[in-house]
């Protein structure tokens, strides 16, 4: 990651009659970031994304992309961005390939047949490139939307709920694709999602907004203390466990015990070590459950703001 700002949002607001959808919002996205843009329904996420893409105009504030004012350099800036906003829409009676071919021509960019097939392969649709889009599932249309966003090799990719409609395997594939685009292709990714665990796995920086305003922004690891997890061990004998750990370093990592559910604050690599220690000392462990830290953090932040 470097210090070049790809997105700068300064004092951004959007008023719709009586509703202030975005309220004095400030944040920055740096080149190479996978930036998680989080918030509950109605927080102002989609409105902000629409302003970033100049689909709607701000009521107040400024947006800079690649160091230039969006208001003054709109055409040049948008050439450098790929985006999925809400549900992608295509010509249902045409094939996946033909849809992308038409979109490539509309964009004005010179995009070869080889490039179209490359992006279809990247999103896992190369074997269905001749199929009519009306035969596609919702998840497959999401993949095609991603292919569309990647056609012109953008520097910045803005994704609004890219895993909507995907099964767990499809979600993993999109997650892997985001990481590939970031690490191998050196793209900057702006990722809006309500699936908090997915964001936690791919994002290095994030912001949580609520009621149109920023609640917290920063590095995911620092905000979540991501090198430690709350881990619940379901055990059969608390008294024996308490005696066992009382004179060991594990006692310093102990958090609580409620009805045989013992919680420790652990680094990921410590989980299996503690589990083996308990089992080797004849403590029956029926479950080991790491807490999804971003979910907990998100709820704490948004509930405090309510």
TAFENHU-V474011 format. One record per residue. N is the residue number from 1. RES is the residue in three letters. SS is DSSP state (~ for helix, > for strand, _ for the rest). Layout:
# TAFENHU-V474011
<<N/RES/SS> <N/RES/SS>>
This chain:
# TAFENHU-V474011
<<1/UNK/_> <2/UNK/_> <3/UNK/_> <4/UNK/_> <5/UNK/>> <6/UNK/>> <7/UNK/>> <8/UNK/>> <9/UNK/>> <10/UNK/>> <11/UNK/>> <12/UNK/>> <13/UNK/>> <14/UNK/>> <15/UNK/>> <16/UNK/>> <17/UNK/_> <18/UNK/_> <19/UNK/>> <20/UNK/>> <21/UNK/>> <22/UNK/>> <23/UNK/>> <24/UNK/>> <25/UNK/>> <26/UNK/>> <27/UNK/>> <28/UNK/>> <29/UNK/>> <30/UNK/>> <31/UNK/_> <32/UNK/_> <33/UNK/_> <34/UNK/>> <35/UNK/>> <36/UNK/>> <37/UNK/>> <38/UNK/>> <39/UNK/_> <40/UNK/_> <41/UNK/_> <42/UNK/_> <43/UNK/_> <44/UNK/_> <45/UNK/~> <46/UNK/~> <47/UNK/~> <48/UNK/~> <49/UNK/~> <50/UNK/~> <51/UNK/~> <52/UNK/~> <53/UNK/_> <54/UNK/_> <55/UNK/_> <56/UNK/_> <57/UNK/_> <58/UNK/_> <59/UNK/_> <60/UNK/>> <61/UNK/>> <62/UNK/>> <63/UNK/>> <64/UNK/>> <65/UNK/>> <66/UNK/_> <67/UNK/_> <68/UNK/>> <69/UNK/>> <70/UNK/_> <71/UNK/_> <72/UNK/_> <73/UNK/_> <74/UNK/~> <75/UNK/~> <76/UNK/~> <77/UNK/~> <78/UNK/~> <79/UNK/_> <80/UNK/_> <81/UNK/>> <82/UNK/>> <83/UNK/>> <84/UNK/>> <85/UNK/_> <86/UNK/_> <87/UNK/_> <88/UNK/_> <89/UNK/_> <90/UNK/_> <91/UNK/_> <92/UNK/_> <93/UNK/_> <94/UNK/_> <95/UNK/>> <96/UNK/~> <97/UNK/~> <98/UNK/~> <99/UNK/~> <100/UNK/~> <101/UNK/~> <102/UNK/~> <103/UNK/~> <104/UNK/~> <105/UNK/~> <106/UNK/~> <107/UNK/~> <108/UNK/_> <109/UNK/_> <110/UNK/_> <111/UNK/_> <112/UNK/_> <113/UNK/~> <114/UNK/~> <115/UNK/~> <116/UNK/~> <117/UNK/~> <118/UNK/~> <119/UNK/~> <120/UNK/~> <121/UNK/~> <122/UNK/~> <123/UNK/_> <124/UNK/_> <125/UNK/_> <126/UNK/~> <127/UNK/~> <128/UNK/~> <129/UNK/_> <130/UNK/_> <131/UNK/_> <132/UNK/>> <133/UNK/~> <134/UNK/~> <135/UNK/~> <136/UNK/_> <137/UNK/_> <138/UNK/~> <139/UNK/~> <140/UNK/~> <141/UNK/~> <142/UNK/~> <143/UNK/~> <144/UNK/~> <145/UNK/~> <146/UNK/~> <147/UNK/~> <148/UNK/~> <149/UNK/~> <150/UNK/~> <151/UNK/_> <152/UNK/_> <153/UNK/_> <154/UNK/_> <155/UNK/_> <156/UNK/>> <157/UNK/>> <158/UNK/>> <159/UNK/>> <160/UNK/>> <161/UNK/_> <162/UNK/_> <163/UNK/_> <164/UNK/_> <165/UNK/_> <166/UNK/_> <167/UNK/_> <168/UNK/~> <169/UNK/~> <170/UNK/~> <171/UNK/~> <172/UNK/~> <173/UNK/~> <174/UNK/~> <175/UNK/~> <176/UNK/~> <177/UNK/~> <178/UNK/~> <179/UNK/~> <180/UNK/~> <181/UNK/~> <182/UNK/~> <183/UNK/~> <184/UNK/_> <185/UNK/_> <186/UNK/_> <187/UNK/_> <188/UNK/>> <189/UNK/>> <190/UNK/>> <191/UNK/>> <192/UNK/>> <193/UNK/_> <194/UNK/_> <195/UNK/_> <196/UNK/~> <197/UNK/~> <198/UNK/~> <199/UNK/~> <200/UNK/~> <201/UNK/~> <202/UNK/~> <203/UNK/_> <204/UNK/_> <205/UNK/>> <206/UNK/>> <207/UNK/>> <208/UNK/>> <209/UNK/>> <210/UNK/>> <211/UNK/_> <212/UNK/_> <213/UNK/>> <214/UNK/>> <215/UNK/>> <216/UNK/>> <217/UNK/>> <218/UNK/>> <219/UNK/>> <220/UNK/~> <221/UNK/~> <222/UNK/~> <223/UNK/~> <224/UNK/~> <225/UNK/_> <226/UNK/_> <227/UNK/_> <228/UNK/_> <229/UNK/>> <230/UNK/>> <231/UNK/>> <232/UNK/>> <233/UNK/>> <234/UNK/>> <235/UNK/>> <236/UNK/_> <237/UNK/_> <238/UNK/~> <239/UNK/~> <240/UNK/~> <241/UNK/~> <242/UNK/~> <243/UNK/~> <244/UNK/~> <245/UNK/~> <246/UNK/_> <247/UNK/_> <248/UNK/_> <249/UNK/~> <250/UNK/~> <251/UNK/~> <252/UNK/~> <253/UNK/~> <254/UNK/>> <255/UNK/>> <256/UNK/>> <257/UNK/>> <258/UNK/>> <259/UNK/_> <260/UNK/_> <261/UNK/>> <262/UNK/>> <263/UNK/>> <264/UNK/>> <265/UNK/>> <266/UNK/>> <267/UNK/_> <268/UNK/~> <269/UNK/~> <270/UNK/~> <271/UNK/~> <272/UNK/~> <273/UNK/~> <274/UNK/~> <275/UNK/~> <276/UNK/~> <277/UNK/~> <278/UNK/~> <279/UNK/~> <280/UNK/~> <281/UNK/_> <282/UNK/_> <283/UNK/_> <284/UNK/_> <285/UNK/>> <286/UNK/>> <287/UNK/>> <288/UNK/>> <289/UNK/>> <290/UNK/>> <291/UNK/_> <292/UNK/_> <293/UNK/~> <294/UNK/~> <295/UNK/~> <296/UNK/~> <297/UNK/~> <298/UNK/~> <299/UNK/~> <300/UNK/~> <301/UNK/~> <302/UNK/~> <303/UNK/~> <304/UNK/~> <305/UNK/~> <306/UNK/_>>
